[in-house]
Amino acid sequence: MKLQIDSGKLLYVLGVLFAAAAFLYFVRDVVFGLSITVKAVLLFLAFVAFFVAGVTVERDVLDVVAFALSGVAYVVFVGYVVIRYGPSETGTFLLLAISAALFVTLGYLLRQQTIDVPRRTATGVVVALLLVSAVLVGVDALGGDVTYDLRTEESVTVSPPARAPDSGYVNVDRAVGTMTATNPFVFTRALSLPTLDGCLVGTDAVPRDDVWLSYEFPDYERPDTIGGGASREFGVRASIPVDVNQTEPAAVAIERGTDCTVDRSAPTLIVSVGEGELRRD
């Protein structure tokens, strides 16, 4: 039995697969820096544009390719909306149900040849969609990114816990500040809290100077979106090493910086926010 493969259709399939990969890569927040709202709208506009192209194109198989690209764009759009906006279970069900009804209806209308879009009209629709997309991207680019502002306490008081080993040191957890994330624009954007790093200077009581800093999340889940015009606050905590032989509570000052080689007359926590590695030499 001789296997026959249509080379043209094979290339079409590969093109659709690469388009699907491109859509999936597009929705990742590592590219373009667009807001979540604009990305979702662009995916929906791509669905409409490819569908109109599929209705208009009369060449063999190309209409199927256009419909496939339209379907892929819509599937990625729905998945992106569900993941990034996190609708309720009822909202997700309704979105999927409406999507199913939409595609069944479009398929029926195509089979009945009810949908007829003249080439000139289709061209105008696609051009209009491109213009809308360009305007959205431009407005989004001018809208400003999410800003992050860390406000730290002047100092915290630490002492070894009641139950501690006979020697060495223990890490004492303390709230040291608040990180405020602000989205000044109207579109929902990705929330990416800056990395935190810290070190303890001005004391030789502990053998290590690195300090673990972390965020506090209300629902124990790290949020990844922030609505338009919204602000969110997150507590910042530090795990400060304390000598178990310390008998009295001690105050630890808090400073912003990146240099762990500075001299201080009293224990001081140096806090670095997304500024690269701390200088420790």
N, C-alpha and C positions, 0 to 999 in steps of 0.2 A: 504494500500500500504506500503510495507516494503522497507525502504530506505537502500540501500546497498552501502557501501563505501569501496573502495579498500584501505586498510591500507597502503600498500606499496606506492601507488601513492600519498596518502595524505602526507606521510613523504617526498616524493620527492618534493612536492609543498612547504612544509614548509622549506625544505632545500634551494630551489630557493629563497624564500622570505627572509630568513636569509642572503643568499649570496648578494641579492640586498641591504639589510640594511648594510652589511659589506662594499660593494663598496661605498655607499653613505657616510658612516662614514670615509672611507679611504680618500676621497677627501677633507674632512674638514682639515683645516690647523692646527688643534690642535693636530694631531697625526703624529708621525714619523718625522716631520720636513723636509720632502722632498720638493724639488723645484716643482713649478707648471709644468715645462717642463717634469721632470721625472715622476711625477704622471700621466700626460696625456699619456706618452709613455707606462708606466706599464699597464694602463687600456687597451690600444690598444693591447699590447702583450697578455693580459689575454683573450681578444676577440679571437685572433688568436689561442691561445692554446686550449681554450674550443671548438672552432669550429673544429680544427683538431681532438680533442678527440671525438667529436660527429660523425665525419666521420668514425673514426676507430672502436669505440666501437660497438659491435654486440649484446650485451645483451639487453633484452627487456626493453624499456622505458629509459634506461640510455642514449641512444643517444639523445633522446628528452630533457632530463635534461641538457646534455652538451650543446646542441644548445640553450636552454633557458638561461643558464649561459653566453654563448657567447653573446647572444642578450642583456642581461642586462648589461654586461660589456661595450658593444658598446654604448648603450643608455647613460650610465653614462659618458662615454668618450666624446660623442658629447656634452652633456649638460655642462660638465666641461670645454671643450674648448670654448664654446660659452660664458659662464659666466665669465671665468677668462681671456680669451684673448680679449673678446669684439670685434669680427669681425664686419665689416659693415653689413648692411642689405643684400646687394648682396652676401657677403661672407657667411653669415648664410644660405641664400637660397641655394647657391651652395652646401654647406656642407650637408644640408638636402636632396637635390636632388640626390647628389652622393650617400649618404647613402641608399636612397630608391632604386636606381638602383643597388647598390651592393647587397642588400638583395634579391631583386627580381631575380637577376642573380644567386646568390648562391642557392636560392630555386629551380630555374629551373634546374640547373645542378644536384642538388641532386635528383630531381624527375626523371631526365633522366639517373641517375646513371652514370653520366660522371665523377664525382669526385671519385677517388679511391686511397686512400693513404694506402700503406702497413703498418702493425703495426710497423715494425722496423723503417721505415721512419718517422712515426708519433712520435715514441719515441725519435728519434734523433732531430726532430723539437722542441718538448717540452723541451728537455734537453738544446738545443741551446737557446731557449727563456728564460729559467731559468738562464742560464749563462749570457746572455745579461742583464737581469734584475739585477742580482747580481752586475755586473760591473757598471751599471748605478747608482745603489744605493750607491756603494762604492765611485765612483767618486763624486757623489753629496754630500756625507757626508764629503769628504775632501775639497770641494770647498769653504767653508767659508760662513757664514751667512751675511745677510744684516747688515751693521753698520749704526749707527745714531750718528751724531755730532751736538750738539747745540752750536752756537756762539751767545752770547748776546752782546747788546750794553753796554758800560760802564755806561751810565746813560740816562735817558729821562727827558724831562721837561713837567710838568703838571700844569694846572691851571683850575679852574672851568669854565664851558661853560657860554656863555653870558646869556642863559636862564637857571636859576637854582632856586630851592626853597629858601625861606628866611633863612632857617636854616637846619642843618644836613649836609649830604655829598652827593656827586654824584660820579658815576663811570666814569672815563675818559679813553677812549680806546687809547692805544698807541702801536706802533710796538716796540718790545723789543729784537728781535733777529731772527735768521734763523736756522731751522733744516735741515741738509743735510743727505739724505739717500743714501747710496752707496752699490751697488751690485757688488762685485769684481769678481763674477763667470760668466760663459757664459750662464747659464740657467736662465730663468725667475723665480723669487721668489715672495713669498707673501710679501706685504708691510704692516707692522703693526707699525705705529708710536707710540713711547712711550708716556705714560700719562704725563701730565704736571700739576704741582701744585705750588702754590706760596703763600707768605705771606709778609706783609709790617711791617717792624720793624723800630725803631728809631724815632717814632712819636706817640704822643697821640692825634693828631688832629681829628682822626676818631675813632669811637667806635668799629670797627672790623678790623682785620688784614688779613683776608683771601683775596686772589686775584685770580680772574678767569683768567686762561691762555687758549688760544686756537690757533689752526692752521689756516692759510689762505690757501685756495685751489683755484687754478686758475679758475676752472669750477664749483665751488661751490659743487663739489662732492668729497667725500673722496676717494682717489685712494687706491686700495688694491693689486696692482701688481707693480713690477719694473723689467724692462728688464735686460738681462745679460750685465754686464759691464757698466751699466748706473748709473747716479747720478741724484737725484731730490732734489730741494730745496723748502722748505715751510716756509713762514713767520710765526712768532710767535707773537701774540698780547696779551696784558695784560689789564684787566679792573681794573684800579687803583682807589681806593677810595680817594676823595679829599674833604676837608672841603670847604663848599660854602662860608665861611667867609674869605677864603684866598684871599688876594688882589693882590699878586704878583706871577708870575710863580715860581715854585719851582722845583729844580732838585731832581730826585730820582735815587740813585745809584742802580746797578743791580749786584747781586752775585749769584753764584751757591751754593747750600747747602740744608740741611734738618732740620736745627735747627732754629725755630722761637723764641727761648728764648734768642738769643744773643743780646747784647747791641750795639747799633750804635749811633753815635753822630748826624747823619743826616738820613732822610728817606731813607730806603734801601729796595729794592724788593729782597726777597730770592726766587730763582727758583729751583725747584726740578724736575728731569727728571727720571721717572720710578724707583724711589728709595724708594717706599713705602710711608707711611704717614709721614707728617711733624711733627716734635716734637713741641708741643705747650704748654707743661706744664712748 
